[in-house]
Amino acid sequence: MHLTLELDDQTAARVNVVAQNAGLPPDEWIKRLIVQSTADWPASVKALAGAWRDEPWLEEEPASLGQDVPREPL
């Protein structure tokens, strides 16, 4: 598949600099960016969603926080 992108001069310059810093030609850098951005998480990672309990909100468990200690005078 061939794809033509129209980029303004500033964006094209940014792509060229970033690609050059990565040691890649701009088309390869863009290709890797697309592959990376569209990659799907493995099922084993997706299965972890919701596996850990969230930390409680302060309002939910105030008794477990203990008592405040008075501050020393300044």
KARA-V204289 format. One record per residue. N is the residue number from 1. RES is the residue in one small letter. PHI is phi in radians with two decimals (NA if undefined). OMEGA is omega in whole degrees, 0 to 359 (NA if undefined). Layout:
# KARA-V204289
n = (N;N)
res = (RES;RES)
phi = (PHI;PHI)
omega = (OMEGA;OMEGA)
This chain:
# KARA-V204289
n = (1;2;3;4;5;6;7;8;9;10;11;12;13;14;15;16;17;18;19;20;21;22;23;24;25;26;27;28;29;30;31;32;33;34;35;36;37;38;39;40;41;42;43;44;45;46;47;48;49;50;51;52;53;54;55;56;57;58;59;60;61;62;63;64;65;66;67;68;69;70;71;72;73;74)
res = (m;h;l;t;l;e;l;d;d;q;t;a;a;r;v;n;v;v;a;q;n;a;g;l;p;p;d;e;w;i;k;r;l;i;v;q;s;t;a;d;w;p;a;s;v;k;a;l;a;g;a;w;r;d;e;p;w;l;e;e;e;p;a;s;l;g;q;d;v;p;r;e;p;l)
phi = (NA;-1.92;-2.34;-1.91;-1.96;-1.81;-2.03;-1.21;-1.05;-1.13;-1.16;-1.07;-1.13;-1.12;-1.05;-1.08;-1.15;-1.13;-1.11;-1.11;-1.12;-1.48;1.30;-2.21;-1.22;-0.94;-1.15;-1.23;-1.10;-1.12;-1.05;-1.14;-1.10;-1.14;-1.07;-1.15;-1.32;-1.89;-1.16;-1.72;-1.21;-1.08;-1.00;-1.14;-1.35;-1.05;-1.15;-1.35;-1.02;1.40;-1.30;-1.87;-1.26;-1.22;-1.13;-1.22;-1.26;-0.97;-1.22;-1.39;-2.40;-1.18;-1.18;-1.35;-1.52;1.50;-1.80;-1.24;-1.86;-1.07;-1.34;-1.27;-1.17;-1.48)
omega = (176;182;178;177;173;181;174;185;181;179;178;179;178;178;181;180;182;179;180;178;178;180;183;170;184;181;178;179;178;179;180;178;179;180;181;183;182;179;180;177;176;180;181;178;179;181;180;181;180;183;180;177;176;175;182;173;181;182;185;185;182;182;183;184;179;183;174;178;179;178;174;177;179;NA)
